[in-house]
């Protein structure tokens, strides 16, 4: 028999708090499962918008941005098409991984602009993790040519992602995951620029020290040590 909430009860009595925790975990798994099933599709950002209603309009705008890139891929050379497809999937998987990790999700929501601000800041790491530095000028301009001008409002967050936060492990992990999937499917894959030039945080450390952000610097260094970087 199930309680009114529809959540199955395991054998033995449960306290209200444990039932609530179970529901939270189950809902998180449902949300992540929905996102996993939508990776690579036009509806992915619509689902994110439902989970992040404060930024729903911005997520729905991302549907059009994504479609704009996808429509241009048929005319790209192989390297540019591989990069564009991989970037799209990398950003999707980065958000899936974020929703699967309650601590990371809570941290992401604290960024200026909330989840959308965090999402934009992931881009510079995703660019490098997909070998943007290996693209020819022609391929780079082909991809840029399909960037909607309306994305200019994200420039401040892109700059912060590139120069202040510097590196997001979740975006690099997502890029690696995409490469594994594409290899299994027999598709060409991107290269990871970080292999040739590991993330450097010297400039970040100087900025933090200059602004008295000692605690943030210590936390940052601890994360890097934990990741073996």
Secondary structure, DSSP 4 states (H G I P E B T S, - for coil): -B-TT-PBPPSS---HHHHHHHHHHHHHHHHHHHHHHHTTSTTHHHHHHHH-GGGHHHHHHHHHHHHHHHHHGGGS-HHHHHHHHHHHHHHHHHHHHHHH-HHHHHHHHTSTTHHHHHHHHHHHHHHHHTTGGGS-HHHHHHHHTTS-GGGGGGHHHHHHHHHTS---HHHHHHHHHHHHHHHHTT------HHHHS----HHHHHHHHHTT-HHHHHHHHHHHHHTT-
